[in-house]
Amino acid sequence: MKISTSFFLTGLVAASALTVSAQQTATITISPAPGDYETLPTEFVVTVEGPVSISKNVLVSNPMLITPPEGDSQQLPGTYDGNTITCKIPATSTLPLDEKGTYTVAIRKDAIKYNWEDGSSTKSVLTEFTYNVAGTGSETPDEPQDVVYDIQMIKTTPSLTPLDIQNKTIETLQLYFDKGDLELAEDAMVTISGPNYRQSAPLLFNMKTETTTCFKAFFEDPEYSGTYTLTIPEGVLGDKEWIADHQYGHANAAVNYEFTVEGGKDPSQITQDLTFNPISTPSIAEKVSNLDKVTLLFESTPYWNEETELEVGYKGDLQALQYSSFTTATIEKGNENEVVLVFAKPAANNGEYAITIPEGTFWNEEHEKDENAGSLNGEMNLHWMFVAAKPEVNVTGHTPATDAKVEAFLQGENAIIINTDNNDAVAALEFTVVAYSLVDDTAAPETIIATTTSTDKTDDGALCWVNNTGADINLSEENFYEVSYSLLDSDGEVLADGLFEFYGAYTSGINSIGAEKNVNIVYNIQGIRVNSDTNSLPAGLYIINGKKTLISK
């Protein structure tokens, strides 16, 4: 009895080729089939139809994961034979086989490498099968409940009710919530609005206890007395269950918390008509990759002094309270009720950029005709997050080539080379080399070169790694090797990544020699050079003149 599932893989970048030429279909069948059982089967046979061949992936060695109704999941190794994989639960396993409830048997994401007819390769997606066991164990656990928006803000520091700005400020506002171990959603923002004041700021982690989590946000002090509102959108933070899946767990309820500010200016002095405040493009607090001008759209025709210049501030550290001066911006006419703030130079470094538009910079037609009438803008604080767009980098080739046979990475040679169509954009190569046995499917993968970063380049500008370890690294014909790599820019950001495979071609023999034989270059099995006089070596396995050698006494 079998059950099959088909997957269509399109638009994927192959592990050992640059493109996938056509739609590719992998059909997975598993035996015994999912269904009802007294106890969980102890052997599963997975068959993959579609690829020319399948093999283990370097980064995910065990292809199967079994999750019981209760307790921890367990990975199962697999024995590969053609396009089939056999996974057995060992007799020594602590995995319960008779727990009453549903077991999930999963083919793990990226665990199996599919090799296609066009020479490309892709990896498995997560595929799950369920087995209902009627054994004598515990009942199936309850299904996860839907998300509950019940996490409450319990206090702020400083206290905001009321806030006397003559004695306190809200430049660093700490927000406390009634649950420990909370985490933030991506781009979580909070907002404070009030008389002539509206600012948004990122919510940042501060500290936590067993029962409380504290976040912080940075705001400028308000100028005017009156009523202000702190707005925290629903679901910007939650517990671990909610972070893993936003359909379950606990998240924060929306907060619209009103507080009063005392000791500021009289709000009646505000000359602006609040509807005269403009819409900013990009929006306030928006994340952008190009920032050299900003459009402001007013509800009525704006007027301004043509000689006005505005300061553009910058801070690379979001927790800093002050902006440094970056450049200036001039004001130009846009379409209809628009004006455009044009930067003297565009944003360059990642960080937050801001423009403060003083009160009275813009006014409407009524005020243009009579300076004692009409409305002017109040002070406006505009800010944006700038994240420079990454240059496009595509890998065009690599050494060793896919499926090449390589005897060794020789001392002093350019052992690994990655060529791209934009070598100037790449500043560093980060890579790992792992060996997989071709003769023993149960052998664990062996890391030959742990994660290493290189900034070396070849004469034509390609990133490379030069073997400067002090010795040749022999690559056995009994293994195939996989290089997983990332290409980084000068800021350490990943521009491109991938992996490729090649085969070892070094033939090593284990010779047995007596203790009387002397050689000059001797390493122990850990790769540490030792005394070259074999007479003084204890019995054991050594690398002598590049060959595995057994010393016997």
matplotlib code that plots the C-alpha trace (Angstrom):
import matplotlib.pyplot as plt

x = [0.0, 1.5, 0.5, 2.1, 2.5, 3.7, 5.7, 6.3, 9.6, 9.9, 12.2, 14.6, 18.4, 20.0, 22.7, 25.2, 24.0, 23.0, 19.5, 16.6, 15.6, 12.0, 9.3, 10.4, 8.2, 9.2, 6.6, 7.1, 5.5, 5.9, 5.3, 3.6, 0.9, -0.5, -3.6, -4.7, -2.3, -2.2, 1.4, 3.6, 5.5, 9.3, 10.4, 9.5, 10.5, 10.4, 10.4, 11.1, 10.1, 11.0, 14.7, 17.4, 18.9, 18.7, 21.4, 21.9, 22.2, 25.3, 23.5, 20.6, 22.0, 18.9, 16.0, 13.1, 11.6, 9.0, 6.9, 4.9, 1.6, 3.7, 7.4, 10.3, 10.7, 13.4, 15.4, 16.0, 19.0, 18.3, 19.9, 19.9, 19.5, 18.8, 15.7, 14.6, 15.4, 14.8, 14.5, 14.3, 13.6, 16.4, 15.6, 17.5, 15.3, 13.3, 10.6, 7.2, 5.5, 2.1, 1.1, -2.5, -2.9, -1.4, 2.2, 3.7, 6.3, 8.0, 10.5, 12.6, 13.0, 16.3, 17.3, 17.2, 19.0, 17.1, 19.4, 17.6, 18.1, 19.3, 22.2, 20.6, 19.6, 17.1, 16.2, 13.2, 10.4, 8.8, 6.4, 4.3, 2.4, 0.1, -0.3, -3.1, -2.2, -4.8, -2.3, -2.6, -0.6, -1.8, -4.6, -3.9, -3.1, -5.5, -5.1, -3.5, -5.9, -6.3, -4.3, -5.4, -4.7, -4.5, -1.0, -1.3, 0.9, 1.2, 3.3, 5.6, 8.8, 8.6, 5.0, 2.9, -0.1, 0.5, 3.9, 5.4, 7.9, 9.5, 10.8, 10.7, 11.1, 9.9, 13.1, 13.6, 10.2, 10.1, 7.0, 6.4, 4.1, 2.6, 4.3, 7.9, 9.9, 8.1, 9.5, 8.9, 7.3, 9.4, 9.3, 7.3, 6.4, 4.7, 3.3, 2.6, 0.3, -1.0, -1.1, 1.1, 2.9, 2.9, 5.9, 6.5, 9.4, 10.7, 9.9, 13.2, 13.9, 15.2, 15.0, 12.9, 12.1, 10.1, 6.8, 7.5, 9.1, 10.3, 10.7, 11.8, 11.2, 12.8, 10.7, 11.5, 9.9, 6.5, 6.3, 2.6, 0.5, -2.6, -3.8, -1.6, -2.2, 0.3, -0.7, 0.6, -0.9, -2.4, 0.1, 3.4, 4.8, 3.9, 5.0, 7.1, 4.1, 2.8, 6.2, 6.5, 3.0, 0.9, -2.3, -1.7, -0.5, -0.7, -0.1, -0.6, -3.9, -4.1, -3.2, -4.6, -3.4, -4.2, -2.0, -1.6, 1.4, 1.8, 4.3, 4.5, 3.4, -0.2, -1.9, -3.9, -0.6, -0.6, -1.3, -1.7, -4.9, -4.3, -5.8, -3.0, -0.5, 0.8, 1.0, 4.7, 6.0, 7.8, 5.6, 7.0, 9.1, 9.0, 11.9, 13.4, 16.4, 16.5, 16.2, 17.2, 13.9, 10.6, 7.1, 4.7, 1.0, -1.1, -4.9, -4.6, -2.1, 1.1, 3.3, 6.9, 10.0, 12.0, 15.3, 14.4, 16.8, 16.1, 18.6, 18.7, 19.8, 21.2, 21.9, 23.3, 22.5, 18.7, 19.1, 20.9, 18.9, 20.4, 20.9, 24.1, 24.0, 24.0, 23.1, 20.5, 17.3, 15.7, 12.0, 10.7, 7.2, 5.6, 2.2, -0.8, -0.7, 2.6, 6.1, 9.3, 12.1, 15.3, 18.4, 21.7, 23.1, 21.3, 21.3, 24.3, 24.7, 22.1, 20.3, 17.6, 17.3, 15.1, 14.0, 12.4, 10.2, 9.9, 6.5, 5.5, 7.6, 4.5, 1.2, -2.1, -3.5, -5.6, -2.4, -0.6, -3.2, -3.4, -0.6, -3.0, -5.4, -5.2, -3.1, 0.5, 2.1, 3.1, 6.5, 6.8, 9.2, 9.7, 12.0, 12.7, 14.8, 17.3, 18.6, 20.8, 19.7, 22.1, 23.8, 22.7, 25.4, 25.1, 27.6, 29.0, 31.4, 33.4, 36.5, 36.4, 33.8, 30.7, 31.5, 35.3, 37.8, 40.3, 43.2, 44.1, 44.0, 47.7, 49.5, 49.6, 47.2, 43.9, 41.9, 38.4, 37.3, 33.9, 33.4, 30.5, 29.1, 29.9, 33.1, 33.7, 30.6, 31.8, 34.2, 34.4, 33.9, 32.5, 32.4, 32.4, 33.6, 32.1, 32.9, 30.3, 31.3, 30.6, 31.3, 29.3, 25.8, 25.6, 28.8, 28.3, 29.4, 32.9, 33.7, 37.0, 37.2, 35.1, 33.4, 36.1, 36.0, 38.4, 38.9, 41.5, 40.9, 42.4, 44.0, 40.7, 38.9, 37.1, 36.9, 39.1, 40.5, 44.2, 45.3, 47.7, 47.1, 50.7, 50.0, 48.2, 44.7, 44.2, 40.7, 39.9, 38.4, 36.1, 34.2, 32.3, 32.7, 30.3, 31.2, 28.5, 29.3, 28.1, 29.4, 29.4, 29.5, 31.7, 29.0, 28.9, 25.5, 24.9, 24.8, 24.6, 24.9, 24.7, 26.6, 28.3, 29.8, 32.9, 34.7, 37.9, 40.6, 43.3, 44.1, 45.3, 46.6, 47.2, 50.7, 52.0, 55.6, 57.8, 58.9, 62.4, 61.4, 62.1, 60.4, 60.6, 57.0, 54.6, 51.1, 48.8, 45.3, 44.1, 46.3, 49.0, 52.6, 54.5, 58.1, 59.4, 61.3, 58.9, 61.0, 59.8, 56.1, 53.6, 51.7, 48.8, 47.6, 49.6, 49.8, 53.4, 54.5, 50.9, 49.8, 47.9, 50.4, 49.9, 52.8, 53.1, 55.3]
y = [0.0, 3.4, 7.0, 9.4, 13.2, 15.2, 18.5, 20.9, 22.8, 25.9, 28.9, 27.3, 27.9, 24.5, 23.5, 22.4, 24.3, 27.9, 27.5, 25.0, 24.8, 23.5, 22.6, 19.6, 17.1, 14.9, 12.3, 10.9, 7.6, 6.2, 2.6, 1.5, 4.1, 6.6, 5.3, 3.5, 1.2, -0.5, 0.5, 2.7, 0.9, 0.7, 0.8, 3.3, 3.1, 6.4, 6.3, 9.4, 9.3, 12.1, 12.9, 10.9, 10.2, 11.3, 11.7, 13.0, 16.8, 18.1, 20.2, 17.9, 14.4, 12.6, 12.6, 11.6, 13.2, 11.4, 13.4, 11.4, 12.7, 13.8, 14.2, 15.1, 14.4, 12.0, 12.0, 8.8, 8.2, 6.7, 4.1, 5.2, 2.7, 4.2, 6.4, 4.8, 5.6, 3.1, 4.6, 2.3, 3.0, 1.4, -1.1, 1.2, 4.2, 5.8, 6.9, 5.5, 3.2, 2.7, 6.2, 6.7, 9.6, 10.9, 10.6, 12.8, 11.2, 13.9, 14.1, 17.0, 20.2, 20.2, 16.7, 15.0, 16.3, 15.7, 15.4, 16.2, 15.1, 18.6, 18.4, 20.7, 19.8, 20.9, 19.8, 18.3, 20.4, 19.5, 16.6, 15.2, 12.0, 11.1, 7.7, 7.2, 4.8, 3.2, 2.0, 2.1, 5.3, 8.9, 10.6, 12.9, 16.4, 19.2, 21.1, 24.5, 27.3, 30.3, 33.3, 35.2, 39.0, 39.4, 40.6, 43.9, 46.9, 47.3, 50.4, 52.9, 54.6, 57.5, 57.4, 59.3, 60.2, 63.1, 63.9, 67.1, 68.0, 70.6, 67.8, 64.7, 63.7, 60.8, 60.6, 57.1, 55.5, 52.0, 49.9, 46.9, 43.9, 41.3, 38.2, 37.1, 35.9, 38.0, 38.6, 41.3, 41.0, 42.4, 46.2, 46.7, 50.4, 52.5, 56.0, 59.1, 61.8, 65.0, 68.7, 69.5, 66.2, 62.8, 60.6, 56.9, 54.9, 51.3, 49.1, 47.7, 44.9, 46.2, 43.5, 40.6, 38.8, 35.6, 37.6, 40.8, 41.9, 45.5, 47.2, 50.7, 53.4, 56.8, 60.0, 63.7, 65.8, 67.3, 71.1, 71.7, 70.8, 68.7, 65.2, 62.7, 59.2, 56.3, 53.8, 50.2, 48.2, 44.7, 41.9, 43.7, 41.3, 37.9, 34.7, 31.9, 30.0, 33.1, 34.0, 30.5, 30.7, 33.9, 31.8, 30.5, 31.6, 34.9, 38.4, 41.9, 43.6, 47.0, 49.9, 53.4, 54.9, 58.6, 60.7, 64.3, 66.6, 69.5, 72.4, 72.9, 75.7, 76.8, 74.8, 77.8, 79.3, 76.6, 78.5, 75.5, 74.1, 70.3, 69.4, 71.4, 68.8, 67.0, 63.4, 62.4, 60.1, 58.0, 57.7, 58.6, 55.8, 53.8, 51.6, 52.7, 51.9, 55.2, 58.5, 61.7, 63.6, 63.6, 64.7, 66.4, 66.6, 69.3, 69.6, 73.2, 75.1, 75.6, 78.7, 79.0, 81.1, 79.9, 80.5, 78.1, 75.3, 72.4, 70.4, 66.6, 64.7, 61.1, 58.5, 55.0, 53.9, 53.8, 54.1, 57.4, 60.4, 62.9, 63.1, 64.3, 66.7, 64.9, 67.5, 70.1, 70.0, 72.7, 73.0, 72.8, 72.9, 69.6, 68.8, 70.8, 70.8, 69.0, 70.3, 68.3, 68.4, 67.7, 66.5, 68.1, 64.6, 61.3, 59.0, 56.7, 54.8, 52.5, 54.2, 56.7, 60.1, 62.9, 66.4, 68.8, 71.4, 74.4, 75.9, 78.4, 77.1, 76.6, 78.5, 78.5, 81.0, 82.8, 83.6, 84.5, 87.3, 88.4, 87.4, 87.8, 85.2, 81.6, 78.8, 77.8, 74.4, 73.4, 71.9, 68.6, 65.8, 63.4, 60.4, 57.3, 54.1, 53.9, 50.4, 50.5, 48.1, 45.2, 45.0, 42.0, 39.3, 36.0, 33.2, 32.4, 29.6, 28.0, 25.9, 23.0, 22.5, 20.4, 16.7, 17.3, 14.9, 16.6, 14.9, 17.7, 21.3, 22.0, 24.3, 27.9, 27.2, 29.0, 26.0, 27.4, 30.1, 31.7, 33.8, 36.2, 38.7, 41.5, 40.7, 44.3, 44.1, 41.1, 41.7, 38.3, 34.6, 32.5, 28.8, 25.4, 22.1, 18.8, 15.2, 12.5, 8.8, 7.1, 3.6, 3.8, 5.3, 5.3, 7.3, 10.8, 13.7, 15.0, 18.7, 19.1, 22.9, 24.6, 27.9, 30.1, 33.7, 34.8, 38.2, 37.0, 37.6, 36.1, 38.3, 38.6, 39.7, 36.5, 35.7, 32.7, 30.8, 30.1, 27.0, 28.6, 25.9, 24.8, 21.4, 19.8, 18.7, 15.4, 14.6, 10.8, 9.0, 7.3, 10.6, 13.3, 16.8, 19.7, 23.4, 25.6, 29.3, 32.9, 35.9, 39.0, 42.7, 45.2, 45.4, 41.6, 41.3, 38.2, 39.0, 35.4, 31.9, 28.3, 25.1, 22.7, 19.2, 17.5, 14.2, 13.3, 11.5, 10.9, 7.2, 6.6, 3.3, 2.3, 0.8, -1.0, -0.4, -1.3, 1.1, 1.1, 3.1, 6.8, 9.5, 13.3, 14.6, 13.1, 14.3, 12.6, 11.7, 15.1, 16.9, 18.1, 17.7, 15.4, 14.1, 12.9, 10.0, 7.1, 5.2, 7.5, 7.4, 5.3, 2.8, 4.2, 5.8, 8.7, 10.7, 10.1, 11.9, 12.4, 8.7, 7.0, 4.8, 2.4, 2.3, -1.0, -1.8]
z = [0.0, -1.0, -1.1, -3.5, -3.6, -6.6, -6.4, -9.2, -8.9, -11.1, -11.1, -8.7, -8.9, -9.0, -6.6, -9.2, -12.2, -12.9, -14.2, -14.3, -17.9, -17.5, -15.1, -13.0, -11.2, -8.3, -7.2, -3.7, -2.6, 0.9, 2.1, 4.3, 3.4, 5.9, 7.7, 10.8, 12.7, 16.1, 16.5, 14.3, 11.6, 12.2, 8.6, 5.8, 2.2, 0.2, -3.6, -5.7, -9.4, -11.8, -11.2, -12.9, -9.5, -5.9, -3.2, 0.3, 0.7, 2.5, 5.0, 6.1, 6.4, 7.8, 5.4, 7.7, 10.8, 13.0, 15.5, 18.0, 19.6, 22.6, 23.2, 21.1, 17.3, 16.1, 12.9, 11.0, 8.7, 5.3, 3.1, -0.5, -3.3, -6.7, -6.3, -3.0, 0.6, 3.4, 6.9, 9.9, 13.6, 15.4, 18.3, 20.7, 19.9, 22.7, 20.2, 21.5, 18.9, 20.7, 21.8, 21.0, 18.5, 15.3, 14.3, 11.6, 9.3, 7.3, 4.4, 5.6, 3.6, 1.6, 2.9, -0.5, -3.6, -6.9, -10.0, -13.2, -16.8, -17.8, -15.4, -12.8, -9.3, -6.7, -3.1, -1.4, 0.1, 3.4, 2.8, 5.7, 6.1, 9.1, 10.8, 13.3, 16.0, 18.2, 20.8, 24.5, 25.1, 25.9, 24.0, 21.0, 22.4, 21.8, 18.6, 19.0, 19.8, 17.6, 18.4, 21.5, 21.5, 25.3, 26.0, 27.8, 28.3, 32.1, 32.5, 30.9, 32.0, 32.4, 33.5, 31.0, 33.2, 33.3, 31.7, 33.0, 30.3, 32.5, 34.6, 32.4, 28.8, 26.6, 24.5, 25.8, 26.4, 28.0, 27.5, 29.8, 28.9, 31.2, 29.8, 29.8, 26.8, 24.2, 20.7, 18.1, 14.7, 11.8, 11.5, 14.7, 15.1, 17.7, 17.3, 19.5, 18.2, 19.8, 19.3, 16.3, 17.0, 15.2, 15.3, 14.7, 16.1, 15.8, 18.8, 20.2, 22.7, 26.1, 28.8, 30.2, 33.4, 34.0, 34.0, 32.1, 28.8, 28.3, 24.9, 24.2, 21.5, 21.0, 20.6, 20.7, 23.4, 22.5, 22.6, 23.5, 26.5, 25.8, 25.2, 23.3, 22.2, 22.3, 19.6, 19.5, 16.7, 17.4, 17.0, 16.8, 19.5, 20.8, 22.5, 20.9, 19.6, 17.8, 16.4, 14.9, 13.4, 13.5, 13.5, 17.1, 20.4, 22.2, 20.8, 22.1, 22.0, 20.2, 22.5, 22.1, 25.3, 26.0, 28.3, 29.1, 28.7, 31.1, 31.2, 27.4, 25.1, 25.0, 22.1, 21.2, 19.8, 17.1, 13.8, 11.6, 10.2, 10.9, 7.5, 6.0, 7.1, 3.9, 2.9, 2.5, -0.2, 0.9, 3.9, 7.3, 8.8, 5.5, 4.6, 1.2, -1.0, -2.9, -1.0, -2.8, -2.8, -1.0, -2.3, 0.0, -1.0, 0.6, 0.6, -0.6, -2.7, -0.7, -0.7, 0.6, 0.4, -2.6, -0.8, 2.0, 2.7, 5.1, 7.1, 6.5, 9.5, 9.7, 12.4, 11.7, 15.3, 15.7, 19.4, 19.2, 20.5, 18.1, 14.3, 12.8, 9.9, 6.5, 3.8, 2.9, 0.9, -1.3, -2.1, -5.6, -7.2, -8.0, -9.6, -8.5, -4.6, -4.4, -3.4, -3.7, -1.2, -3.2, -1.3, -2.2, -2.2, -2.0, 1.0, 1.0, 4.2, 5.8, 8.7, 9.5, 7.7, 8.9, 7.9, 10.4, 8.6, 10.9, 11.8, 9.1, 6.3, 4.2, 4.1, 2.1, -0.4, 2.2, 4.3, 1.1, 0.5, 4.2, 6.6, 9.5, 8.0, 6.7, 8.0, 8.2, 8.8, 12.3, 12.8, 10.9, 11.7, 8.7, 8.9, 6.8, 7.1, 4.2, 3.2, 0.2, -2.6, -3.1, -6.4, -8.5, -8.6, -10.5, -10.3, -13.7, -12.8, -10.1, -9.4, -8.8, -11.5, -10.8, -10.8, -11.4, -9.9, -7.7, -5.9, -3.5, -2.5, -2.9, -0.5, -1.9, -4.8, -5.5, -4.4, -4.6, -7.0, -7.5, -10.6, -11.0, -13.5, -11.1, -9.3, -8.2, -6.0, -4.1, -1.1, 0.6, 0.1, 3.0, 2.5, 4.1, 2.6, 3.7, 2.6, 2.1, 1.8, -1.5, 0.1, 3.3, 3.3, 7.1, 7.5, 9.0, 6.9, 7.7, 7.7, 5.7, 5.9, 8.6, 7.8, 6.4, 5.1, 2.4, 0.7, -1.8, -5.5, -8.6, -11.3, -13.1, -9.9, -8.9, -5.2, -4.2, -1.3, -1.2, 0.7, 3.2, 5.9, 5.7, 4.0, 1.0, 1.7, 0.0, -1.3, -1.2, -4.1, -1.6, -1.0, -2.9, -1.6, -1.4, -1.1, 0.3, -0.1, 0.3, -1.5, 0.7, 0.1, 2.0, 4.7, 5.2, 3.5, 1.3, -2.4, -3.6, -2.2, -3.3, -3.4, -5.8, -5.6, -6.9, -6.4, -4.7, -6.8, -4.3, -3.8, -0.3, 1.0, 4.6, 4.9, 7.9, 8.8, 11.6, 14.2, 12.8, 9.7, 9.7, 7.5, 7.5, 7.5, 10.0, 11.1, 13.6, 12.6, 14.0, 11.5, 14.0, 12.9, 15.3, 15.7, 12.3, 14.0, 13.8, 16.3, 19.0, 18.0, 19.9, 17.8, 15.9, 12.6, 11.1, 7.9, 6.7, 3.6, 2.6, 3.1, 5.9, 7.7, 10.6, 13.1, 14.9, 17.8]

ax = plt.figure().add_subplot(projection="3d")
ax.plot(x, y, z, "-o")
ax.set_aspect("equal")
plt.show()
